[in-house]
């Protein structure tokens, strides 16, 4: 079977959750199912500017054929003024206004859309809902379309430009039950074939070094937060909370922010920003952390939470993020906070009780082993895609 993925960024350099998820699904379909997989993407690595930094053309990445197209335009300055106005009442924005928002947000890629329309793939998966390649690509193809929304409760979800993207899909693949409930509250999609899939957790790459050594903090204990250091991902809030916590609870505890920087974090003697690190270094840093913290309110799945549990590290998550809180509630592997006071109380509780940390870590590990191993997950996904193709083919007959 031949499957195509459409995603605005693609590659091992991309840390974006949705784009990384698309790559993992594509590679596992090739490796474990023997399917033919192609990807339509841009030449960009940065999701803000959409600058064309990778060469256009075709290449092979881990058995997946990648077609890259230069963007005609990326996110432009006018976007921020329009976004500021529309996000006040996104449901009231006109279709014309929201289409303009889509174009200004970037990446505008007419050549990519034309290529999607000409693909001979039997099923085409679009990941995520938020960008021009998905909206316009779904309009361009007659092949069965599987939408991976990667949605969270954000103003853009309520813009009219995305109505047809959701209701016009031939099937929808969700990360979590929380995402499914959110989308079904917003769009009339209950009749569309759907699956709650999630993502598999790959084996941890062990670099064999102590996390403290990699962070340069000696023998100090530390907590860690992995992912893009971005205000929209809660990184600035976490740094502020941790700074306040340390002023109230002096001691050796440090915070490691591991990931590319997209926000300015004030310098603090107890906060270490690593920038982008290798998978081996990331694995070692997470393994030796006392707690892994996910401060983001805007996640549709959060692979970093499951990666911490893969190493039996307990987690703390933002209470307003339904998918990560759902993971914690279902697994019993983590706690959540909705304010500074709750952050302080939860952190105090976990730091003071090694037995509780161990229990939560074990529960989280069991949850990952049971539900998010690649062999089982990719078989479910392949069966779902096959059923989408079969229904579409039967309908044409």
N, C-alpha and C positions, 0 to 999 in steps of 0.2 A: 504494500500500500504506500502511496506517496502523500505526504502531508507537508503543508507549508505553514510557517509561522510569520506573522507580521508584527514587528515590534520596533519602536523608534531608536533603540540602541541595542547593540549586541556585541558580546565579546567577553573574554576573561577579565578585561580591565574594568568592566562595568559592575559597580556594586549596587545599582538600583534593584530593589526587591523584585519588581515585576519583570524587568528585563533579565535578571539572573535566573528567575524561575522559568522563563521561556527557554533560555539556553539549556537548563538542566533537563527539562522535558524533551527538548529536541534531541539532545545527546543520548538520553536513555532510550528513546524510541529507536534510535539507530543501533545502539550497543546491545540492547536486550530483546528487541523485537525484530531487528534486521530490516526495518522500514527505510524507505528513501525519504529524506527530510531536507527541505530547503528553507531558507530564511530570507525575508525581504526586510532590509533595515537601512539606516542612514550611515553617513560617514562621521557621525558625532559621537563623542564620549560624554560631553557635558550637557545635562538636561536643562540648563538655564539658557546658555547662549546658542546651543545646537551648532557650534562651529564645526565646519568640515575638516577634521584632522586626520581621518583614516582615508586611504585611497579608495576611490570608487571602483567598482568592478566585482568580479566573482573570485571567491577563494574557498578553501576547505578548512574547516575548523572542527577537529575531533569527529570527522566523518559526516559533518553537516555542510551542505553547500550554502554559502552565504553570498547573497547579492546585495551590494551596497550602492546607495544612490546619494549624490550630493543634494543637500537641501537648497531649495531656491531662496528660502528665508528662514531665519530662526526666530527666537523671541525678540521682539523689538521694544524700544522704550515705551511706545504708546500702549503696550499691553498693560502696564502697571496702573495707568490712569483708568483704563476701562475696567480692569479687574477690580480695582478699588470701588468703583461705582456698582458693578453688577453683584458683587458678593454681599452687598447690603440686603438685597432681595433678589436672589438669583432666579427664583421661580417666576418673578414678574418680568424678567428680561424677555425681549422679543426674540423670535427665531433669527432675525437679521442681526441683532446685537450679539447673540451667542455664537453665530457663525463667524462674526468678526473676531470675537474672543478666541475662537479656535484657531483662526489664521494667525493672529498676533502672537499666540502662545507658541506656535511652531511645533515641530519642524514641517514647513510646507514642502511637500515632496511629490509633485505631479508625476515625475518619471517613475517613482516607486509605485504609485497607484496604478499607472498604466501597466507596469510589469505584473502586479498582482492580478489585474484583469486578464492578463494573458497566460497565467500559470495553468499548467495541466495537473496540478495537485488535486487529489480526490476529496480532500478536506482542507480548509484553510482556517487556522487558529489566529485570533487577533488578541494582542496582549500589550498594554491594558486598554481601557476604554477611552482614556483621557485625551488622546492626541490625534492629530490630522491623519496619520497613516491608517489608524483604525477606522475612523469615521468615513473617510473617503474610500479607503480600500474595501470596506464592506459594501459600499454602494457600487464598486466597480466590478465585482465578481459575481458569477452565477453559480459558483461552486458552493457546497454547503459550508456555512460559516459558524465557527465555534467562538464565542466571545468569552475571554477570560477577563472579567472586569477589573479585578484587583481594586475594588471600590472601597472607599471608606467615607464617612459622613463629612463631606466637604462641600463648599458652595457649588463647585463645578458640577457635581452630580445632579443638581436641580436645573441646569441650563437646558433649554429646549433642543439645542443642537444634538444632544445625546439621546433624545427620545427614540428616534428610529434606529439608533445603534443597538439599543437594548431590545426593543420590540421586534426588530428585523432579524435578529440572530436566529439561526436554526437550532442552536443549542448553547447552553451557558455552563461554564465550569467555574465553580467557586473555590476559594481557599478554605472557608470555614462556614459553619451554620450561621454565625453572626453576620457575615457578609451577605449570605443568601437572604436573611430576614431584612437587612437594610435595602437591598436592591428591590425586593418584592414590595416593600412599603412605598418605594418611589416609582416603580414601573409595573405595568401590567404584563408580567412575564411568567406567571405561574403555570400557564399552559405549555410553555416551551420546555423540551427535554433538558434536564439539569443534573449536575452531579456536584457533590462536595468532595473535592479531591485532596486539597492541600499539596504539600511537597514532601519529597523524601529527604532524609538527612544522609549526606554522604559520610563515609568513614573519616574520622578526624585525622588530619595530617599532624604527626607528632615530630616536632623539631628537636626534642630532647634537651631543651634548655629551660631553666627556671624562668617563670614569668617575671619575677622580681628583677632578675638579671637583665632581661630584655627591656624592662621599663627603667632601669637604672635607679632603683629605689632601695637597694640594699636588701635588708630582711623585713622591710615594712609590710604589714598586711594591706590588702587593697581590694576594692570592688571595681568592676569593669562595666563599661557600656560600649557595645560594638555597633558600628554602622556609621553612616555619613554624619559628621558633626555639623548639624544644621538646626537652625532655630525652629523650623517646621517639624523637625523630628524630636523636639523636646530637649536637645542638647544644652541650650542656653539655660533652660529651666533647671535641668539637673545640676549644672555647674553652680547655679545660684543657690539651689537647695543644699548642695554639698558644702559650699562655702559657709552658709549659715550654720549647718550642722557642726562643722569643725570649730566655729567660733563658740558654740555652746558645749561642744564635747572635744576639747583639745586631746591630741594623742597622735599616734603614728599612722593612723589609717589614711590611705591615699585613694584617689579615684583615677582610673585610666580610661581615657576616651580614645577608642581605637577605630580609626577610619579616616577617610579624606575630609579635609576641613572646608566647610561652606559657611561657617559662622565664626565670628570673632569671640573667643572665650577669654575673659580677663585673666591675666596671669595670677596664679595662686601656687604657693609652694607645695600644696598637697594634691594638685591636679596635673596629670601628665597627659599631653596630647601626642600621640604617636604618629599621626598621619597614616597613610596607607601602609600596611605591612603584608608580609607573605602569609599564605595559608598556614604554614608551619608555625610562624611566630604568633599568629592569631590563636591557633589552637593551644599553644603553650601558655599564652597570657590568660585565656579563658579558664583553662584547666586549673591554674593555681590561684584564681580569684576566690574570695570568700563568697561573693554574690555577683550575679550578672543582672544589670538593671536596664530595662527597656523603658525609657521615659516618653516614647512617642504615643500620641493620641491618634495618629493617623497611620494605622497599619491594617492591611487586609489579611495578613497571615503572621509574619515575623519569624523568619527562619532562624534569626540569631537566638531567639528564646529556645527553640528546639535544639540548636547546636550547643547551648549551655547545658541543657539536660542530657544531651548525648554524652557529656563528660561528668554527669551527676552533680552539676553546679546548680544550686537553687537560684530562683529569679525573683525580681521585683518588677512589676509592670504598672503602667499608668491605668488607673481605675476607669478612666473614661474611654479607653480603647477596648471595645467589645471583643474583638478577636483574641487579643493577648490575655485579657481577663478570662475569656472562655477557656483558653488553654489551661490556665491556672486552676480554674474551677473543676474542669474535667479530670485533670491529672493529679491535683493535690500537690503540685510541685512548685508552687510559688505563691507570693502574696502581692497585694496591690495597694496603691496610695492615690488619693485624690486631692491632697493638699500638702503643704509643708509639714503640718503637725502629724499627719498620717505617715508621711515619709520618715520623719524622725522616729516615730513610735515603731514602725515596721523595721527600720534599719537597726534600731537599738535591740529589738527583740531577736533578730537574726544574728547579730554580732555577738550577743551574750549567750547564745545557745547552740553549741556545736552539734549537739544531738538533733536539734530541729533542722539545722542546715543539712545534715546528712540525710535525714528522713525525706525532706523535700526533694533533695537531689536524686535520691533513689526512686521516688515516685515519678519524677519527671522523666528519668531514664526509662522506666518501665513503659510510660506513655508513648515515648518516641519509638521504642522497640515494637510496641503493639500496633501502632497506627501509621507510622511514617518511615517505613523501610522501602527503599526503591523497588525491589523486585515485585512486591505485592502491589504497590501503588501504580507502577507503570503498566502492569497487566490490567488493572481497572481502567486506566486512562485509554489504553489501546482498545479495549472492548467498547468503551464509550464512543471513541472516534469511529470505530467500525459500525456501530449502530447508527450514528449520525449519517454516515455515507450510505448505509443500507436503506434507511428511510427515505433519503433524498433520491436515491436511484429507483426505489420502488415507486415513489411518487411520480417520477418522470415516465415510468412504464404504464 
